């Protein structure tokens, strides 16, 4: 019948053997001889047999599938992490299912439930901006599935986490601006309910304190990771009686918005105002001027998260690990003054 799937019983009938023998051969059971395995695989290919991986997953209680949940798969950072994860887990015979929360907790909960229903081996997740309760993730742990958080993490769960040192990335960025002669540094913060943005804010404050510079509340603004929002906020900043002479942004996209507005309004970068972003998105190196930014090491983070996951799912390490990767500030034209010393008349 057209569209009918070949079963192991049909393979067994063609080879005059039992379905259990065929099943063991297809699963590379050591009790089955190599000669029999070759015959079974050859007949399976001839008949167009496709294994029912979902049924096998239900029998085993888990599969060779890993669920990945990210806020957006089309952001360069998250796509780099996904690539790192996938390259690493494929070496161990795993495949991935990718879900997007679109920064919504309801979507994240639905994604977790769908992946658990699919009997995944576990989940690697970066939390949505709205996530502040964790019952859906506690359920993953309760079902004895491996759970690894990356980038956006929480201390509320007893599980492994992989992130970069956001505090150090921010501290290095602001210190770099100060060392290049900037003294009035504005901060584009993300949502401080999210762990990474809290840490970047801490780093910003610490750098100002350590260099004996004041914290100016008007210079601290929560800005979504968005070019147009970056423009709007920069316009407000530059209308202040005392204008900032530098901007450290928690996002390359809002830094891009700031850059575009400043250039359109005849500000010189970096002479009049310096800019440092966060993420090291590819566009930062192709703008004029090029934009300094903190490299989040997405692919390395993905590979590390995958390694931590595999250690736990395969029983090689039952201890939960907290891995902090070292950030790297990529210094470009936007934050290095071409002429720091100016004559004041």
MOMOCOR-V277063 format. One record per backbone hydrogen bond with DSSP energy under -1.0 kcal/mol. CO is the residue of the C=O (numbers start at 1). NH is the residue of the N-H. E is the energy in kcal/mol with one decimal. If there is no record, write none. Layout:
CO/NH/E
CO/NH/E
This chain:
1/4/-2.1
7/11/-1.5
8/12/-2.5
9/13/-2.2
10/14/-2.0
11/15/-1.7
12/17/-2.5
18/22/-1.8
19/23/-2.7
20/24/-2.4
21/25/-2.4
22/26/-2.6
23/27/-1.4
24/29/-2.9
25/28/-1.7
29/32/-1.8
33/37/-2.3
34/38/-2.3
35/39/-1.8
36/40/-2.6
37/41/-2.9
38/42/-2.2
39/43/-2.3
40/44/-2.7
41/45/-2.1
42/46/-2.1
43/47/-2.5
44/49/-3.1
51/53/-1.4
52/56/-2.0
53/57/-2.2
54/58/-2.2
55/59/-1.9
56/60/-2.2
57/61/-2.3
64/95/-2.6
65/121/-3.1
66/97/-2.2
67/124/-2.9
68/99/-3.1
69/126/-2.3
70/101/-2.3
71/102/-1.9
75/79/-2.8
76/80/-2.1
77/81/-2.1
78/82/-2.6
79/83/-2.1
80/84/-2.2
81/85/-2.6
82/86/-2.9
83/87/-2.6
84/88/-1.6
85/89/-2.8
86/90/-2.0
89/92/-1.3
89/94/-2.1
90/93/-1.5
95/66/-2.5
97/68/-3.0
99/70/-2.3
101/104/-1.8
104/108/-1.9
105/109/-2.5
106/110/-2.2
107/111/-2.6
108/112/-2.4
109/113/-2.4
110/114/-2.4
111/115/-2.4
112/116/-2.4
113/117/-2.1
114/118/-1.4
115/120/-1.7
116/119/-1.7
119/63/-1.1
121/146/-1.4
122/67/-2.5
123/148/-2.3
124/69/-2.2
125/150/-2.3
134/138/-2.5
135/139/-1.7
137/141/-1.5
138/142/-2.6
139/143/-1.6
140/145/-2.2
141/144/-1.9
146/123/-2.6
148/125/-2.4
149/162/-2.1
150/152/-2.1
152/127/-1.5
157/159/-1.6
160/149/-2.6
161/323/-2.9
162/151/-2.4
163/325/-3.2
164/166/-1.7
165/169/-2.2
166/170/-2.3
167/171/-2.7
168/172/-2.8
169/173/-1.6
170/174/-2.5
171/175/-2.4
172/176/-2.2
173/177/-2.0
174/178/-2.4
175/179/-2.6
176/180/-1.0
177/182/-2.2
178/181/-1.9
184/245/-2.2
184/246/-1.3
186/248/-2.8
187/221/-2.5
188/250/-2.4
189/223/-3.8
191/194/-2.1
194/198/-1.9
195/199/-2.2
196/200/-1.8
197/201/-1.9
198/202/-2.2
199/203/-2.1
200/204/-2.1
201/205/-2.4
202/206/-2.5
203/207/-2.0
204/208/-1.9
205/209/-2.4
206/210/-2.7
207/211/-1.2
208/213/-2.9
209/212/-1.8
216/219/-1.8
217/220/-1.7
219/187/-3.1
221/189/-2.8
224/226/-2.2
226/230/-1.9
227/231/-1.8
228/232/-2.2
229/233/-2.5
230/234/-1.8
231/235/-2.1
232/236/-1.6
233/237/-2.5
234/238/-2.6
236/239/-1.2
237/240/-1.7
245/274/-1.9
246/186/-3.0
247/276/-2.2
248/188/-2.4
251/255/-1.6
252/256/-2.2
253/257/-1.9
254/258/-2.2
255/259/-2.4
256/260/-2.5
257/261/-2.2
258/262/-2.6
259/263/-2.4
260/264/-2.2
261/265/-1.2
262/267/-2.8
263/266/-1.4
268/272/-2.2
268/273/-1.5
274/247/-2.5
276/249/-3.0
277/294/-1.1
278/252/-1.3
281/284/-2.1
282/285/-1.5
283/286/-1.4
284/291/-2.9
290/334/-1.9
292/277/-2.9
293/330/-3.1
294/279/-2.8
295/328/-1.0
297/301/-2.6
298/302/-2.4
299/303/-2.5
300/304/-2.4
301/305/-2.7
302/306/-2.3
303/307/-2.3
304/308/-2.5
305/309/-2.3
306/310/-2.9
307/311/-2.2
308/312/-1.6
309/313/-3.1
310/314/-2.0
311/316/-1.9
311/317/-1.8
312/315/-1.2
321/161/-2.4
323/163/-2.4
325/165/-2.3
328/295/-3.3
330/293/-1.9
332/335/-1.0
333/336/-1.1
334/275/-1.7
